[in-house]
């Protein structure tokens, strides 16, 4: 057991240090340690803990410096100055990139919230004149909000969601729209307060328009989020059906084939499953969905990369039209 200790690698982060400390206290064979930790081992452990602490402080200082760069721009952004120094713009964008990278660490995301960085991001950066600042601000919000309910609630209190939905819907720059939609997703998935805010700001309509965008990434992310929300929240089916969602999704399927159609057909499957209104909408002869699905199924046969879409098409056909009399006799079987 002792023969491998000489080659043991020292951990380089707090989690590794704590694991080593636990191992040191529990490595003995009996209920009590055979021998106390050596002074050399104690000294190394103290040094490692101090180093980790310094690293965390260094990251907080980095965040403070980045926020100082962004705050310097606040006055000129509010005054609407048209001329921007290129170096200053690069500095702002770099500051946001550094913050996004640091905030992949959940502790840093929480620290940024405490430092007022998220408020600055929402109030100034999301509405900045430069598209490079806007999309990096949206990326930062997404980095902080992922899997962090505390941060999500804070961002919702700052009214980040309506701003992000507006950017998703109408920003002239495609990268801004895509990054803003990503941030929206991080605020509403598995977050009840986020979903309520999403509904109150007509978020499903934003997704519908996103699926009709000329930008492939925006179409894909919009369709994927719609499918995810309908799967996780089947109680929202009536809401989206009342908006004519089934008819609009079928209309999207009639556009030139694209990989994001997989999510569109998946969403239609969600809308008809255990939902009489969804079935009625999809069976409407005016939609011509049965013939469309027959044709699409034929086109996808033998294409391995389209297998999931093919499965959705066959499932939707079975739910809507298997054993259903398609003549207009007013009966749904």
N, C-alpha and C positions, 0 to 999 in steps of 0.2 A: 504493500500500500504506500509505503514511504518512498519507494524507489522512483515514482513518477513525479515527486514534488519538485525536484530540481529543475524540471523542464516546464513547470507550470507557467503559463503566460499571465502577466498581471493585467487585470481589467482596466479599461480606459474610460469608463463612465460610472455614474453613481450606481446604476443598477448592478453592474458587475462588482463594484466594491462591496455593496450590501450583501450580494450573494456570497462573496468570499468571506465576509464577516460571519454570516450564518453558518457557512461550512466550517469555519474555524471553531465555532461553538458546538457543532453537532457531529464532528468527524470521529469522536472517540467511539470505541466499540461498546463500552459500558454506559450506564446511566450518568456517570460523572466523567469529566475530561481526565485523561491520563496525565497530562502535563499542561501547565498554563502556557498561554501564547508567549513566545519569546519576545524580548525587548526589541529585537530587530524587526520582527513581524509587526509589532505594535507601532513602531516608528514609521514603517512603510505604510501601514493602514492610515495613520494620522495624516501623513503627507498626501496620500492618494485622495482622501476626503477633502483636504484643503485645496488640492488642485482642481477637483471637480467643482467645488464651491467658487473658486476663482473663475473657472470657465463659464459658469452660469452668470456670474457678475459681469464678465466680459460681454456676454450676449445681451444682457440688459443695457449695458453702456452702448453697444452697437445700435440697439433699437432707439435709444435716446438720441443718438447722433443722426440717425435716419429721420426721426420725427422733426428734429431741428431743421434739417434740409427742407422737409415738406412744409413746415410752418413758415419758413422764410418766403415761400411762394404765395402764401395766403393773401397778402395785401394786394399784390399785383393781379392775382387771379380774380379777386373780387372787383377790382377796378377795371378789369377787362382789357388790359394792355394787349395790343395785337403783336407787337414785336417781342419775340422770345429769343434770348441768347441760347444758342445751340448747346453750349456746354452745360448751362443751367438745366436745360431740359433733360439732357443725358443724366445729370446728377439726380434729378427727381426720379427718373425712371429706375436708375440703379438703386436708389434708396428703397423704392417699393419692391424691387426684386429681392433685395437682401432681407427685407421684412417678411416677404412670403416664404423664403427659404427657412428663416429662423422660426417662423410660426408653424412649420410642420411639426415642431415640438409643442405639445399641448401646454406645457408650463409657460413657454414664451408667448403663446397665443393669449393666455390669461394675463400675463404681465403687460402685454400690449394694450389690452382692454383697460387695465388699471392705470396705465400711463396716458390714457386718453387718445391713443392712436387710432382706434376704430372710429371714434367720433370725428376725428380729423379726416379720416379716409372717406366717411360717408358725406360729411358736410362740404368738403372742398375737392377731394380728388375725383369722386365719381362725376362731378359736374365740371371738371377742368376742361379748358379749351383744347388741350392736346389729347388726341385719341390714345397715344401711348401711355399717358398717365391714367386715363379712364379705365382702360382694360387691365392695367396692372393693379389698379385699386380694386377692381372686381375680383381679380385673381387672389389678392391678399385677403379679401373678405371670405372667399371660398376656403382658403387655407386655414383661416382661424375658426370658421364655423363647423368644419367637418368633425363630427363625433364629439362636439362640445356644447351640450345644452345650455350651459351658463352663458357662453359667448353668443349662441344663437338668440337667446332671450334678450340679451343686451342689444344686439344688432336690430332685432325687431322693435325694441323700444326707441331706437334711433331713427325709425322709419326707413331702414335700409331697403326693405323689400319693394315698396312702390317705386323707389328710384331705380332699382335693378330691373324691375319689370318694364319700366319706361325705356331704359337703355336697350333691353332685349327687343322691344317692340319697334323702336324708332331711331336708334343711333345710326348715323350714316356709315360708320365703320364696321365691317363684318366681324373683326376680331373682338371689338367691344361687345357686340351683340352675343357672340358665343360665350365669352367669359362671364358676362352678366347673367346669362342663362345658367351657367355652371354654378354661380353663386346662389341664384334662386333655388336651384336643386338642393344645395347644401343647407338652405334655410327651411325648406318645407318637407323634405323626406324624413319620416319618423319624428316629426316635430309638430304636435297638434296646434300650438299657437301659430306656427308658421303656416300651416295649412289654412287656418281660419283667415289669416291676413291675405294669403294667396287668393282665397275665394272672394273676400271682400273687395279685392282689386281686380276681379275678373281675370284671374290668372289663366284659366282654361282657354279663354279667347286669345290670349297672348300665345299660348302653345299652338293653337290652331293656325294662327297666322304664321308662326314660326315654321310649321310644316309646309307652308306654301312659299317659303323664302327661296331666293335663288342660291342661297349659301348651303352647301351640302351638310356641313357640320351643324349648322343651326337646325336644319330639317331633322337630322338624325337625333340630336339631343332633345329637341322638342317632342318628337314621337316617343323616345325612350322614357322621358319624364312622364308623359301622359300615361303610357302603359304602366309604369311603376306606381303612379298615384291611383289609378283605377284598380290595380291589383291589391294594393294595400288598403284602399278605402272604397270598397264596393258600394257603400252608402251614397257615394257621389254620382252614381250612374244616372239617376233621374235628373240631377242638375245638368250634366253634360248633354243628355239626350234632349232636354228641353231647349238647348241651344242649337239643335240640329246637328249635333256632332256626328251621328252615324252617317248622315247624308254627305257631310263634308269629308269624312274619312274615305268614303267610297270615291268621292271626287278626286281625292289625293291619289288613290290607287290607280286612277285612269291616266295619271301623268306618266311620262316615260319611266320605265322600271328603274328602281334604285334599291340599294341594300337597306335603306331605312324603311322600306315598305314592310319588312318583317315586323317592325314594331307597330305599324299602322294596322296590319291584319290582327296582330296580337291584341291591340286595343279594341277592335271590333269583337273579337272573341269574348273579351271581358264584358262588353256592353250587352251581349245577348245571353250570357250565361245567367240562368235563374232570373231573367229580367224580361217579362212579357212585352214591355214597351220597346225594348231593344230588338226583340225578335220581330215585332210588327214593323218597326222602321226598316230593318234589313231585308224583310221579305217583300217590301213594297215593290210592285212590278216596275214602277217608274225608275227605280235605282238600277235595275238590270244586274243585280249583284250575283245572281246564280250563274248567269252566262259569263260574267267577268271572272268568277272563281274557277269555272271550268277551263277557261282559256289560260288563266294564270297557272293553274295546276299543270296543264299540258306543257307550258313553256318552262316550268321549273324542274320537270322530270329529268333525272340523271345529273343534275347540277349539285354536286356535294356541298358547295358553299352556300346554297340556298335551301338546305334541308329544313332548317327551322321555319322558314317562311312557308315552305311546302306543307309542313305539318300543321301550321296555323290555318292555311287555306283549306286543307281537308277537314280540319276540326270545325271551322266556321261553316263549311258546306253541310257537314253532317248535322250541326245544331240547327241550322236555318231551314234546310231544304230536304233532309232525309225523311221520306214518308210524308212530306208536306205537299198538299195539292196546290199547285201554283196558279190555277185558274182563279179568276176573281169572283169567288162565291162567298166571300166574307167569312170563311172558316179557316182557322189556324189549327192544324192538327199536331 
